[in-house]
Amino acid sequence: NSQCKVTNGQSVCSCLPEYRGSPPNCRPECVVSTECSTDKTCKNQKCVSPCPRPCGQNTDCKVINHSPICTCKLKYTGDPFSNCYKITVPISAVPETDPCVPSPCGFNAQCQNLRGVPSCSCLPGFEGSPPNCRPECTINEDCASNLACINQKCTDPCKGSCGINANCHVQNHVAVCPCYEGSTGNSFPQCPNNSK
């Protein structure tokens, strides 16, 4: 991770452009998101903003503790991870007396009317607190390196990935399926047993 140049007959070592520190302790900018500022996430050993990629149309994206939080823009509603659409109010609309209509809780949250006062909580399967309820993950980097973000949950990617006579292990969020010793071939449908 370092390079050496000779200048005026003397060796001068420096870290490669993509690395930080001083030789011999050159290291990448980050390995995990906690090595970045809270408004960035670690992707490909670089601290980058996760916004606006996971958010849909007509949304705002902000980063809280390395995770993107998607919300519909003002006067829009819908799923901020796919599409928000403009709220249309009928001309003859009568003001509602229910404090939960429209919901003040934000997306992925539920509102209860407690004697005229709205009480907000995140829906089951979502984390945080209203109005910033979010799924467990939106990108693989939100999960531990031995898990992958599947349907917005940190899940073992090995389940159902490898074929017969293959051994699954996870490497950087991806299922790797080498054949067991004595077997060769394509490990996804089946590793043929070559011991016969």
Rosetta constraint file for C-alpha pairs under 8 A:
AtomPair CA 1 CA 15 HARMONIC 6.14 0.50
AtomPair CA 1 CA 16 HARMONIC 5.83 0.50
AtomPair CA 1 CA 19 HARMONIC 6.93 0.50
AtomPair CA 1 CA 26 HARMONIC 5.79 0.50
AtomPair CA 1 CA 27 HARMONIC 7.08 0.50
AtomPair CA 2 CA 13 HARMONIC 6.80 0.50
AtomPair CA 2 CA 14 HARMONIC 5.58 0.50
AtomPair CA 2 CA 15 HARMONIC 4.15 0.50
AtomPair CA 2 CA 16 HARMONIC 5.04 0.50
AtomPair CA 2 CA 23 HARMONIC 6.16 0.50
AtomPair CA 2 CA 24 HARMONIC 7.07 0.50
AtomPair CA 2 CA 26 HARMONIC 6.49 0.50
AtomPair CA 3 CA 13 HARMONIC 5.64 0.50
AtomPair CA 3 CA 14 HARMONIC 5.51 0.50
AtomPair CA 3 CA 15 HARMONIC 6.10 0.50
AtomPair CA 3 CA 16 HARMONIC 6.16 0.50
AtomPair CA 4 CA 11 HARMONIC 6.47 0.50
AtomPair CA 4 CA 12 HARMONIC 5.61 0.50
AtomPair CA 4 CA 13 HARMONIC 4.32 0.50
AtomPair CA 4 CA 14 HARMONIC 6.44 0.50
AtomPair CA 5 CA 11 HARMONIC 5.72 0.50
AtomPair CA 5 CA 12 HARMONIC 5.26 0.50
AtomPair CA 5 CA 13 HARMONIC 6.37 0.50
AtomPair CA 6 CA 10 HARMONIC 5.29 0.50
AtomPair CA 6 CA 11 HARMONIC 4.49 0.50
AtomPair CA 6 CA 12 HARMONIC 6.01 0.50
AtomPair CA 7 CA 11 HARMONIC 6.37 0.50
AtomPair CA 7 CA 12 HARMONIC 6.82 0.50
AtomPair CA 13 CA 23 HARMONIC 6.42 0.50
AtomPair CA 14 CA 22 HARMONIC 6.55 0.50
AtomPair CA 14 CA 23 HARMONIC 6.00 0.50
AtomPair CA 15 CA 19 HARMONIC 5.83 0.50
AtomPair CA 15 CA 20 HARMONIC 6.45 0.50
AtomPair CA 15 CA 21 HARMONIC 6.92 0.50
AtomPair CA 15 CA 22 HARMONIC 6.23 0.50
AtomPair CA 15 CA 23 HARMONIC 6.06 0.50
AtomPair CA 15 CA 26 HARMONIC 5.64 0.50
AtomPair CA 16 CA 20 HARMONIC 7.98 0.50
AtomPair CA 16 CA 26 HARMONIC 7.92 0.50
AtomPair CA 18 CA 28 HARMONIC 6.59 0.50
AtomPair CA 18 CA 29 HARMONIC 7.55 0.50
AtomPair CA 19 CA 26 HARMONIC 5.82 0.50
AtomPair CA 19 CA 27 HARMONIC 5.19 0.50
AtomPair CA 19 CA 28 HARMONIC 4.62 0.50
AtomPair CA 19 CA 29 HARMONIC 6.23 0.50
AtomPair CA 20 CA 26 HARMONIC 5.42 0.50
AtomPair CA 20 CA 27 HARMONIC 5.39 0.50
AtomPair CA 20 CA 28 HARMONIC 6.09 0.50
AtomPair CA 20 CA 29 HARMONIC 6.26 0.50
AtomPair CA 21 CA 25 HARMONIC 6.11 0.50
AtomPair CA 21 CA 26 HARMONIC 4.85 0.50
AtomPair CA 21 CA 27 HARMONIC 6.46 0.50
AtomPair CA 22 CA 26 HARMONIC 5.49 0.50
AtomPair CA 28 CA 45 HARMONIC 5.92 0.50
AtomPair CA 28 CA 46 HARMONIC 7.51 0.50
AtomPair CA 29 CA 45 HARMONIC 5.87 0.50
AtomPair CA 29 CA 46 HARMONIC 5.53 0.50
AtomPair CA 29 CA 47 HARMONIC 6.89 0.50
AtomPair CA 30 CA 35 HARMONIC 5.63 0.50
AtomPair CA 30 CA 36 HARMONIC 6.79 0.50
AtomPair CA 30 CA 42 HARMONIC 6.07 0.50
AtomPair CA 30 CA 45 HARMONIC 4.86 0.50
AtomPair CA 30 CA 46 HARMONIC 5.81 0.50
AtomPair CA 30 CA 47 HARMONIC 6.56 0.50
AtomPair CA 31 CA 35 HARMONIC 7.17 0.50
AtomPair CA 31 CA 42 HARMONIC 6.52 0.50
AtomPair CA 31 CA 45 HARMONIC 5.38 0.50
AtomPair CA 32 CA 36 HARMONIC 7.77 0.50
AtomPair CA 32 CA 41 HARMONIC 7.80 0.50
AtomPair CA 32 CA 42 HARMONIC 5.56 0.50
AtomPair CA 32 CA 45 HARMONIC 7.85 0.50
AtomPair CA 32 CA 141 HARMONIC 7.94 0.50
AtomPair CA 33 CA 40 HARMONIC 7.25 0.50
AtomPair CA 33 CA 41 HARMONIC 4.68 0.50
AtomPair CA 33 CA 42 HARMONIC 4.41 0.50
AtomPair CA 33 CA 43 HARMONIC 7.96 0.50
AtomPair CA 33 CA 47 HARMONIC 7.41 0.50
AtomPair CA 33 CA 66 HARMONIC 6.49 0.50
AtomPair CA 33 CA 141 HARMONIC 7.57 0.50
AtomPair CA 34 CA 38 HARMONIC 7.42 0.50
AtomPair CA 34 CA 41 HARMONIC 7.73 0.50
AtomPair CA 34 CA 42 HARMONIC 7.94 0.50
AtomPair CA 34 CA 66 HARMONIC 7.59 0.50
AtomPair CA 35 CA 42 HARMONIC 7.69 0.50
AtomPair CA 36 CA 40 HARMONIC 5.89 0.50
AtomPair CA 36 CA 41 HARMONIC 6.32 0.50
AtomPair CA 36 CA 42 HARMONIC 6.69 0.50
AtomPair CA 36 CA 47 HARMONIC 5.61 0.50
AtomPair CA 36 CA 66 HARMONIC 7.98 0.50
AtomPair CA 37 CA 41 HARMONIC 7.87 0.50
AtomPair CA 37 CA 47 HARMONIC 7.89 0.50
AtomPair CA 37 CA 66 HARMONIC 7.62 0.50
AtomPair CA 38 CA 63 HARMONIC 7.46 0.50
AtomPair CA 38 CA 64 HARMONIC 6.50 0.50
AtomPair CA 38 CA 65 HARMONIC 4.63 0.50
AtomPair CA 38 CA 66 HARMONIC 4.95 0.50
AtomPair CA 39 CA 49 HARMONIC 6.61 0.50
AtomPair CA 39 CA 63 HARMONIC 5.05 0.50
AtomPair CA 39 CA 64 HARMONIC 6.17 0.50
AtomPair CA 39 CA 65 HARMONIC 6.42 0.50
AtomPair CA 39 CA 66 HARMONIC 5.40 0.50
AtomPair CA 39 CA 67 HARMONIC 7.77 0.50
AtomPair CA 40 CA 47 HARMONIC 5.69 0.50
AtomPair CA 40 CA 48 HARMONIC 5.10 0.50
AtomPair CA 40 CA 49 HARMONIC 4.54 0.50
AtomPair CA 40 CA 50 HARMONIC 6.53 0.50
AtomPair CA 40 CA 63 HARMONIC 7.17 0.50
AtomPair CA 40 CA 66 HARMONIC 5.19 0.50
AtomPair CA 40 CA 67 HARMONIC 7.84 0.50
AtomPair CA 41 CA 47 HARMONIC 5.46 0.50
AtomPair CA 41 CA 48 HARMONIC 5.52 0.50
AtomPair CA 41 CA 49 HARMONIC 6.09 0.50
AtomPair CA 41 CA 50 HARMONIC 6.22 0.50
AtomPair CA 41 CA 66 HARMONIC 5.01 0.50
AtomPair CA 41 CA 67 HARMONIC 7.20 0.50
AtomPair CA 41 CA 141 HARMONIC 7.57 0.50
AtomPair CA 42 CA 46 HARMONIC 5.42 0.50
AtomPair CA 42 CA 47 HARMONIC 4.68 0.50
AtomPair CA 42 CA 48 HARMONIC 6.34 0.50
AtomPair CA 42 CA 141 HARMONIC 7.08 0.50
AtomPair CA 43 CA 47 HARMONIC 6.45 0.50
AtomPair CA 43 CA 48 HARMONIC 6.70 0.50
AtomPair CA 43 CA 141 HARMONIC 7.01 0.50
AtomPair CA 49 CA 63 HARMONIC 7.71 0.50
AtomPair CA 50 CA 54 HARMONIC 7.60 0.50
AtomPair CA 50 CA 63 HARMONIC 7.42 0.50
AtomPair CA 50 CA 66 HARMONIC 7.81 0.50
AtomPair CA 50 CA 67 HARMONIC 7.13 0.50
AtomPair CA 50 CA 68 HARMONIC 5.94 0.50
AtomPair CA 51 CA 55 HARMONIC 7.46 0.50
AtomPair CA 51 CA 61 HARMONIC 5.83 0.50
AtomPair CA 51 CA 62 HARMONIC 6.88 0.50
AtomPair CA 51 CA 63 HARMONIC 7.21 0.50
AtomPair CA 51 CA 68 HARMONIC 6.05 0.50
AtomPair CA 52 CA 60 HARMONIC 7.83 0.50
AtomPair CA 52 CA 61 HARMONIC 5.68 0.50
AtomPair CA 52 CA 68 HARMONIC 7.80 0.50
AtomPair CA 54 CA 68 HARMONIC 7.44 0.50
AtomPair CA 54 CA 70 HARMONIC 7.74 0.50
AtomPair CA 54 CA 81 HARMONIC 6.17 0.50
AtomPair CA 54 CA 138 HARMONIC 6.77 0.50
AtomPair CA 54 CA 139 HARMONIC 7.95 0.50
AtomPair CA 55 CA 59 HARMONIC 6.57 0.50
AtomPair CA 55 CA 60 HARMONIC 7.66 0.50
AtomPair CA 55 CA 61 HARMONIC 6.72 0.50
AtomPair CA 55 CA 70 HARMONIC 5.58 0.50
AtomPair CA 55 CA 80 HARMONIC 5.85 0.50
AtomPair CA 55 CA 81 HARMONIC 4.51 0.50
AtomPair CA 55 CA 82 HARMONIC 6.45 0.50
AtomPair CA 56 CA 79 HARMONIC 7.74 0.50
AtomPair CA 56 CA 80 HARMONIC 5.43 0.50
AtomPair CA 56 CA 81 HARMONIC 4.78 0.50
AtomPair CA 56 CA 82 HARMONIC 4.06 0.50
AtomPair CA 56 CA 83 HARMONIC 4.74 0.50
AtomPair CA 56 CA 84 HARMONIC 7.14 0.50
AtomPair CA 57 CA 80 HARMONIC 7.38 0.50
AtomPair CA 57 CA 82 HARMONIC 6.62 0.50
AtomPair CA 57 CA 83 HARMONIC 4.77 0.50
AtomPair CA 57 CA 84 HARMONIC 6.00 0.50
AtomPair CA 58 CA 72 HARMONIC 6.24 0.50
AtomPair CA 58 CA 73 HARMONIC 5.88 0.50
AtomPair CA 58 CA 76 HARMONIC 7.42 0.50
AtomPair CA 58 CA 80 HARMONIC 7.87 0.50
AtomPair CA 58 CA 83 HARMONIC 6.71 0.50
AtomPair CA 58 CA 84 HARMONIC 5.45 0.50
AtomPair CA 58 CA 85 HARMONIC 7.09 0.50
AtomPair CA 59 CA 70 HARMONIC 6.48 0.50
AtomPair CA 59 CA 71 HARMONIC 5.50 0.50
AtomPair CA 59 CA 72 HARMONIC 4.36 0.50
AtomPair CA 59 CA 73 HARMONIC 4.99 0.50
AtomPair CA 59 CA 80 HARMONIC 5.96 0.50
AtomPair CA 59 CA 83 HARMONIC 7.70 0.50
AtomPair CA 59 CA 84 HARMONIC 6.65 0.50
AtomPair CA 60 CA 70 HARMONIC 5.81 0.50
AtomPair CA 60 CA 71 HARMONIC 5.35 0.50
AtomPair CA 60 CA 72 HARMONIC 6.15 0.50
AtomPair CA 60 CA 73 HARMONIC 5.89 0.50
AtomPair CA 61 CA 68 HARMONIC 6.37 0.50
AtomPair CA 61 CA 69 HARMONIC 5.60 0.50
AtomPair CA 61 CA 70 HARMONIC 4.64 0.50
AtomPair CA 61 CA 71 HARMONIC 6.52 0.50
AtomPair CA 62 CA 68 HARMONIC 5.77 0.50
AtomPair CA 62 CA 69 HARMONIC 5.30 0.50
AtomPair CA 62 CA 70 HARMONIC 6.71 0.50
AtomPair CA 63 CA 67 HARMONIC 5.36 0.50
AtomPair CA 63 CA 68 HARMONIC 4.50 0.50
AtomPair CA 63 CA 69 HARMONIC 5.80 0.50
AtomPair CA 64 CA 68 HARMONIC 6.50 0.50
AtomPair CA 64 CA 69 HARMONIC 6.85 0.50
AtomPair CA 67 CA 142 HARMONIC 7.11 0.50
AtomPair CA 68 CA 138 HARMONIC 7.87 0.50
AtomPair CA 69 CA 132 HARMONIC 6.71 0.50
AtomPair CA 69 CA 134 HARMONIC 6.72 0.50
AtomPair CA 70 CA 80 HARMONIC 5.53 0.50
AtomPair CA 70 CA 81 HARMONIC 6.59 0.50
AtomPair CA 71 CA 80 HARMONIC 5.32 0.50
AtomPair CA 71 CA 106 HARMONIC 7.65 0.50
AtomPair CA 71 CA 107 HARMONIC 7.05 0.50
AtomPair CA 72 CA 76 HARMONIC 5.59 0.50
AtomPair CA 72 CA 77 HARMONIC 5.78 0.50
AtomPair CA 72 CA 78 HARMONIC 7.02 0.50
AtomPair CA 72 CA 79 HARMONIC 7.57 0.50
AtomPair CA 72 CA 80 HARMONIC 5.40 0.50
AtomPair CA 72 CA 84 HARMONIC 5.75 0.50
AtomPair CA 73 CA 77 HARMONIC 7.72 0.50
AtomPair CA 73 CA 84 HARMONIC 7.73 0.50
AtomPair CA 75 CA 86 HARMONIC 6.06 0.50
AtomPair CA 75 CA 87 HARMONIC 5.72 0.50
AtomPair CA 76 CA 84 HARMONIC 5.80 0.50
AtomPair CA 76 CA 85 HARMONIC 5.23 0.50
AtomPair CA 76 CA 86 HARMONIC 4.32 0.50
AtomPair CA 76 CA 87 HARMONIC 5.25 0.50
AtomPair CA 77 CA 84 HARMONIC 5.08 0.50
AtomPair CA 77 CA 85 HARMONIC 5.53 0.50
AtomPair CA 77 CA 86 HARMONIC 6.41 0.50
AtomPair CA 77 CA 87 HARMONIC 6.24 0.50
AtomPair CA 78 CA 83 HARMONIC 6.24 0.50
AtomPair CA 78 CA 84 HARMONIC 4.41 0.50
AtomPair CA 78 CA 85 HARMONIC 6.18 0.50
AtomPair CA 78 CA 107 HARMONIC 7.89 0.50
AtomPair CA 79 CA 83 HARMONIC 5.54 0.50
AtomPair CA 79 CA 84 HARMONIC 5.82 0.50
AtomPair CA 79 CA 107 HARMONIC 7.24 0.50
AtomPair CA 80 CA 84 HARMONIC 5.79 0.50
AtomPair CA 80 CA 107 HARMONIC 7.66 0.50
AtomPair CA 89 CA 93 HARMONIC 6.71 0.50
AtomPair CA 96 CA 101 HARMONIC 6.67 0.50
AtomPair CA 97 CA 101 HARMONIC 7.90 0.50
AtomPair CA 98 CA 113 HARMONIC 7.07 0.50
AtomPair CA 98 CA 116 HARMONIC 6.88 0.50
AtomPair CA 99 CA 103 HARMONIC 7.32 0.50
AtomPair CA 99 CA 104 HARMONIC 7.98 0.50
AtomPair CA 99 CA 113 HARMONIC 6.47 0.50
AtomPair CA 99 CA 116 HARMONIC 6.15 0.50
AtomPair CA 99 CA 117 HARMONIC 6.27 0.50
AtomPair CA 99 CA 118 HARMONIC 5.57 0.50
AtomPair CA 100 CA 104 HARMONIC 6.47 0.50
AtomPair CA 100 CA 111 HARMONIC 5.70 0.50
AtomPair CA 100 CA 112 HARMONIC 6.68 0.50
AtomPair CA 100 CA 113 HARMONIC 6.21 0.50
AtomPair CA 100 CA 118 HARMONIC 5.79 0.50
AtomPair CA 103 CA 110 HARMONIC 7.77 0.50
AtomPair CA 103 CA 111 HARMONIC 6.30 0.50
AtomPair CA 104 CA 111 HARMONIC 7.57 0.50
AtomPair CA 104 CA 118 HARMONIC 7.64 0.50
AtomPair CA 104 CA 120 HARMONIC 7.85 0.50
AtomPair CA 104 CA 131 HARMONIC 7.74 0.50
AtomPair CA 105 CA 109 HARMONIC 5.78 0.50
AtomPair CA 105 CA 110 HARMONIC 6.55 0.50
AtomPair CA 105 CA 111 HARMONIC 6.27 0.50
AtomPair CA 105 CA 120 HARMONIC 5.44 0.50
AtomPair CA 105 CA 121 HARMONIC 7.49 0.50
AtomPair CA 105 CA 130 HARMONIC 5.42 0.50
AtomPair CA 105 CA 131 HARMONIC 5.07 0.50
AtomPair CA 106 CA 130 HARMONIC 6.18 0.50
AtomPair CA 106 CA 131 HARMONIC 4.38 0.50
AtomPair CA 106 CA 132 HARMONIC 6.93 0.50
AtomPair CA 106 CA 133 HARMONIC 7.60 0.50
AtomPair CA 107 CA 131 HARMONIC 6.83 0.50
AtomPair CA 107 CA 132 HARMONIC 7.61 0.50
AtomPair CA 107 CA 133 HARMONIC 6.85 0.50
AtomPair CA 108 CA 122 HARMONIC 6.12 0.50
AtomPair CA 108 CA 123 HARMONIC 5.68 0.50
AtomPair CA 108 CA 126 HARMONIC 6.98 0.50
AtomPair CA 108 CA 133 HARMONIC 5.68 0.50
AtomPair CA 108 CA 134 HARMONIC 6.82 0.50
AtomPair CA 109 CA 120 HARMONIC 6.69 0.50
AtomPair CA 109 CA 121 HARMONIC 5.54 0.50
AtomPair CA 109 CA 122 HARMONIC 4.17 0.50
AtomPair CA 109 CA 123 HARMONIC 4.97 0.50
AtomPair CA 109 CA 130 HARMONIC 6.35 0.50
AtomPair CA 109 CA 131 HARMONIC 7.23 0.50
AtomPair CA 109 CA 133 HARMONIC 6.37 0.50
AtomPair CA 110 CA 120 HARMONIC 5.73 0.50
AtomPair CA 110 CA 121 HARMONIC 5.54 0.50
AtomPair CA 110 CA 122 HARMONIC 6.17 0.50
AtomPair CA 110 CA 123 HARMONIC 6.08 0.50
AtomPair CA 111 CA 118 HARMONIC 6.16 0.50
AtomPair CA 111 CA 119 HARMONIC 5.51 0.50
AtomPair CA 111 CA 120 HARMONIC 4.65 0.50
AtomPair CA 111 CA 121 HARMONIC 6.72 0.50
AtomPair CA 112 CA 118 HARMONIC 5.70 0.50
AtomPair CA 112 CA 119 HARMONIC 5.06 0.50
AtomPair CA 112 CA 120 HARMONIC 6.53 0.50
AtomPair CA 113 CA 117 HARMONIC 5.66 0.50
AtomPair CA 113 CA 118 HARMONIC 4.92 0.50
AtomPair CA 113 CA 119 HARMONIC 6.37 0.50
AtomPair CA 114 CA 118 HARMONIC 6.12 0.50
AtomPair CA 114 CA 119 HARMONIC 6.60 0.50
AtomPair CA 120 CA 130 HARMONIC 6.34 0.50
AtomPair CA 121 CA 129 HARMONIC 6.74 0.50
AtomPair CA 121 CA 130 HARMONIC 6.16 0.50
AtomPair CA 122 CA 126 HARMONIC 5.99 0.50
AtomPair CA 122 CA 127 HARMONIC 6.74 0.50
AtomPair CA 122 CA 128 HARMONIC 7.22 0.50
AtomPair CA 122 CA 129 HARMONIC 6.22 0.50
AtomPair CA 122 CA 130 HARMONIC 6.24 0.50
AtomPair CA 122 CA 133 HARMONIC 5.63 0.50
AtomPair CA 123 CA 133 HARMONIC 7.88 0.50
AtomPair CA 125 CA 135 HARMONIC 6.80 0.50
AtomPair CA 125 CA 136 HARMONIC 7.37 0.50
AtomPair CA 126 CA 133 HARMONIC 5.92 0.50
AtomPair CA 126 CA 134 HARMONIC 5.31 0.50
AtomPair CA 126 CA 135 HARMONIC 4.70 0.50
AtomPair CA 126 CA 136 HARMONIC 6.21 0.50
AtomPair CA 127 CA 133 HARMONIC 5.42 0.50
AtomPair CA 127 CA 134 HARMONIC 5.35 0.50
AtomPair CA 127 CA 135 HARMONIC 6.11 0.50
AtomPair CA 127 CA 136 HARMONIC 6.28 0.50
AtomPair CA 128 CA 132 HARMONIC 6.05 0.50
AtomPair CA 128 CA 133 HARMONIC 4.85 0.50
AtomPair CA 128 CA 134 HARMONIC 6.36 0.50
AtomPair CA 129 CA 133 HARMONIC 5.33 0.50
AtomPair CA 135 CA 152 HARMONIC 5.68 0.50
AtomPair CA 135 CA 153 HARMONIC 7.16 0.50
AtomPair CA 136 CA 142 HARMONIC 7.87 0.50
AtomPair CA 136 CA 152 HARMONIC 5.92 0.50
AtomPair CA 136 CA 153 HARMONIC 5.38 0.50
AtomPair CA 136 CA 154 HARMONIC 6.80 0.50
AtomPair CA 137 CA 142 HARMONIC 5.36 0.50
AtomPair CA 137 CA 143 HARMONIC 6.78 0.50
AtomPair CA 137 CA 149 HARMONIC 5.92 0.50
AtomPair CA 137 CA 152 HARMONIC 4.90 0.50
AtomPair CA 137 CA 153 HARMONIC 5.71 0.50
AtomPair CA 137 CA 154 HARMONIC 6.49 0.50
AtomPair CA 138 CA 142 HARMONIC 6.89 0.50
AtomPair CA 138 CA 149 HARMONIC 6.51 0.50
AtomPair CA 138 CA 152 HARMONIC 5.46 0.50
AtomPair CA 139 CA 143 HARMONIC 7.77 0.50
AtomPair CA 139 CA 149 HARMONIC 5.77 0.50
AtomPair CA 139 CA 152 HARMONIC 7.94 0.50
AtomPair CA 140 CA 147 HARMONIC 7.63 0.50
AtomPair CA 140 CA 148 HARMONIC 5.11 0.50
AtomPair CA 140 CA 149 HARMONIC 4.74 0.50
AtomPair CA 140 CA 154 HARMONIC 7.88 0.50
AtomPair CA 140 CA 173 HARMONIC 6.44 0.50
AtomPair CA 141 CA 145 HARMONIC 7.49 0.50
AtomPair CA 142 CA 149 HARMONIC 7.45 0.50
AtomPair CA 142 CA 154 HARMONIC 7.97 0.50
AtomPair CA 143 CA 147 HARMONIC 5.87 0.50
AtomPair CA 143 CA 148 HARMONIC 6.26 0.50
AtomPair CA 143 CA 149 HARMONIC 6.58 0.50
AtomPair CA 143 CA 154 HARMONIC 5.57 0.50
AtomPair CA 144 CA 148 HARMONIC 7.73 0.50
AtomPair CA 144 CA 154 HARMONIC 7.85 0.50
AtomPair CA 144 CA 173 HARMONIC 7.75 0.50
AtomPair CA 145 CA 170 HARMONIC 7.82 0.50
AtomPair CA 145 CA 171 HARMONIC 7.09 0.50
AtomPair CA 145 CA 172 HARMONIC 4.99 0.50
AtomPair CA 145 CA 173 HARMONIC 5.16 0.50
AtomPair CA 146 CA 156 HARMONIC 6.99 0.50
AtomPair CA 146 CA 170 HARMONIC 5.33 0.50
AtomPair CA 146 CA 171 HARMONIC 6.53 0.50
AtomPair CA 146 CA 172 HARMONIC 6.46 0.50
AtomPair CA 146 CA 173 HARMONIC 5.44 0.50
AtomPair CA 146 CA 174 HARMONIC 7.88 0.50
AtomPair CA 147 CA 154 HARMONIC 5.70 0.50
AtomPair CA 147 CA 155 HARMONIC 5.21 0.50
AtomPair CA 147 CA 156 HARMONIC 4.86 0.50
AtomPair CA 147 CA 157 HARMONIC 6.28 0.50
AtomPair CA 147 CA 170 HARMONIC 7.37 0.50
AtomPair CA 147 CA 173 HARMONIC 5.20 0.50
AtomPair CA 147 CA 174 HARMONIC 7.84 0.50
AtomPair CA 148 CA 153 HARMONIC 7.89 0.50
AtomPair CA 148 CA 154 HARMONIC 5.43 0.50
AtomPair CA 148 CA 155 HARMONIC 5.40 0.50
AtomPair CA 148 CA 156 HARMONIC 6.31 0.50
AtomPair CA 148 CA 157 HARMONIC 5.85 0.50
AtomPair CA 148 CA 173 HARMONIC 4.77 0.50
AtomPair CA 148 CA 174 HARMONIC 6.92 0.50
AtomPair CA 149 CA 153 HARMONIC 5.39 0.50
AtomPair CA 149 CA 154 HARMONIC 4.74 0.50
AtomPair CA 149 CA 155 HARMONIC 6.27 0.50
AtomPair CA 150 CA 154 HARMONIC 6.38 0.50
AtomPair CA 150 CA 155 HARMONIC 6.19 0.50
AtomPair CA 157 CA 161 HARMONIC 7.03 0.50
AtomPair CA 157 CA 170 HARMONIC 7.18 0.50
AtomPair CA 157 CA 173 HARMONIC 7.27 0.50
AtomPair CA 157 CA 174 HARMONIC 6.49 0.50
AtomPair CA 157 CA 175 HARMONIC 5.51 0.50
AtomPair CA 158 CA 162 HARMONIC 7.00 0.50
AtomPair CA 158 CA 168 HARMONIC 5.86 0.50
AtomPair CA 158 CA 169 HARMONIC 6.79 0.50
AtomPair CA 158 CA 170 HARMONIC 6.97 0.50
AtomPair CA 158 CA 175 HARMONIC 5.28 0.50
AtomPair CA 158 CA 176 HARMONIC 7.92 0.50
AtomPair CA 161 CA 168 HARMONIC 7.73 0.50
AtomPair CA 161 CA 175 HARMONIC 6.90 0.50
AtomPair CA 161 CA 177 HARMONIC 7.78 0.50
AtomPair CA 161 CA 188 HARMONIC 6.92 0.50
AtomPair CA 162 CA 166 HARMONIC 5.99 0.50
AtomPair CA 162 CA 167 HARMONIC 7.14 0.50
AtomPair CA 162 CA 168 HARMONIC 6.28 0.50
AtomPair CA 162 CA 177 HARMONIC 5.61 0.50
AtomPair CA 162 CA 187 HARMONIC 6.24 0.50
AtomPair CA 162 CA 188 HARMONIC 4.86 0.50
AtomPair CA 162 CA 189 HARMONIC 7.16 0.50
AtomPair CA 162 CA 190 HARMONIC 7.82 0.50
AtomPair CA 163 CA 177 HARMONIC 7.98 0.50
AtomPair CA 163 CA 187 HARMONIC 5.43 0.50
AtomPair CA 163 CA 188 HARMONIC 4.46 0.50
AtomPair CA 163 CA 189 HARMONIC 4.60 0.50
AtomPair CA 163 CA 190 HARMONIC 4.40 0.50
AtomPair CA 163 CA 191 HARMONIC 6.76 0.50
AtomPair CA 164 CA 187 HARMONIC 7.38 0.50
AtomPair CA 164 CA 188 HARMONIC 7.86 0.50
AtomPair CA 164 CA 189 HARMONIC 6.95 0.50
AtomPair CA 164 CA 190 HARMONIC 4.52 0.50
AtomPair CA 164 CA 191 HARMONIC 5.94 0.50
AtomPair CA 165 CA 179 HARMONIC 5.98 0.50
AtomPair CA 165 CA 180 HARMONIC 5.74 0.50
AtomPair CA 165 CA 183 HARMONIC 7.05 0.50
AtomPair CA 165 CA 187 HARMONIC 7.55 0.50
AtomPair CA 165 CA 190 HARMONIC 6.41 0.50
AtomPair CA 165 CA 191 HARMONIC 5.21 0.50
AtomPair CA 165 CA 192 HARMONIC 7.33 0.50
AtomPair CA 165 CA 193 HARMONIC 7.44 0.50
AtomPair CA 166 CA 177 HARMONIC 5.80 0.50
AtomPair CA 166 CA 178 HARMONIC 5.63 0.50
AtomPair CA 166 CA 179 HARMONIC 4.19 0.50
AtomPair CA 166 CA 180 HARMONIC 5.38 0.50
AtomPair CA 166 CA 187 HARMONIC 5.68 0.50
AtomPair CA 166 CA 188 HARMONIC 7.82 0.50
AtomPair CA 166 CA 190 HARMONIC 7.22 0.50
AtomPair CA 166 CA 191 HARMONIC 6.20 0.50
AtomPair CA 167 CA 177 HARMONIC 5.49 0.50
AtomPair CA 167 CA 178 HARMONIC 5.71 0.50
AtomPair CA 167 CA 179 HARMONIC 6.08 0.50
AtomPair CA 167 CA 180 HARMONIC 6.11 0.50
AtomPair CA 168 CA 175 HARMONIC 6.35 0.50
AtomPair CA 168 CA 176 HARMONIC 5.63 0.50
AtomPair CA 168 CA 177 HARMONIC 4.61 0.50
AtomPair CA 168 CA 178 HARMONIC 6.88 0.50
AtomPair CA 169 CA 175 HARMONIC 5.86 0.50
AtomPair CA 169 CA 176 HARMONIC 5.45 0.50
AtomPair CA 169 CA 177 HARMONIC 6.71 0.50
AtomPair CA 170 CA 174 HARMONIC 5.39 0.50
AtomPair CA 170 CA 175 HARMONIC 4.63 0.50
AtomPair CA 170 CA 176 HARMONIC 5.83 0.50
AtomPair CA 171 CA 175 HARMONIC 6.49 0.50
AtomPair CA 171 CA 176 HARMONIC 6.66 0.50
AtomPair CA 177 CA 187 HARMONIC 6.00 0.50
AtomPair CA 177 CA 188 HARMONIC 7.16 0.50
AtomPair CA 178 CA 187 HARMONIC 6.24 0.50
AtomPair CA 179 CA 183 HARMONIC 5.60 0.50
AtomPair CA 179 CA 184 HARMONIC 5.90 0.50
AtomPair CA 179 CA 185 HARMONIC 7.43 0.50
AtomPair CA 179 CA 187 HARMONIC 5.71 0.50
AtomPair CA 179 CA 191 HARMONIC 5.80 0.50
AtomPair CA 180 CA 184 HARMONIC 7.85 0.50
AtomPair CA 180 CA 191 HARMONIC 7.83 0.50
AtomPair CA 182 CA 193 HARMONIC 6.34 0.50
AtomPair CA 182 CA 194 HARMONIC 5.60 0.50
AtomPair CA 182 CA 195 HARMONIC 5.82 0.50
AtomPair CA 183 CA 191 HARMONIC 5.60 0.50
AtomPair CA 183 CA 192 HARMONIC 5.53 0.50
AtomPair CA 183 CA 193 HARMONIC 4.73 0.50
AtomPair CA 183 CA 194 HARMONIC 5.28 0.50
AtomPair CA 183 CA 195 HARMONIC 7.48 0.50
AtomPair CA 184 CA 191 HARMONIC 5.60 0.50
AtomPair CA 184 CA 192 HARMONIC 6.13 0.50
AtomPair CA 184 CA 193 HARMONIC 7.32 0.50
AtomPair CA 184 CA 194 HARMONIC 7.14 0.50
AtomPair CA 185 CA 190 HARMONIC 7.73 0.50
AtomPair CA 185 CA 191 HARMONIC 5.41 0.50
AtomPair CA 185 CA 192 HARMONIC 6.56 0.50
AtomPair CA 186 CA 190 HARMONIC 6.43 0.50
AtomPair CA 186 CA 191 HARMONIC 5.94 0.50
AtomPair CA 187 CA 191 HARMONIC 4.94 0.50
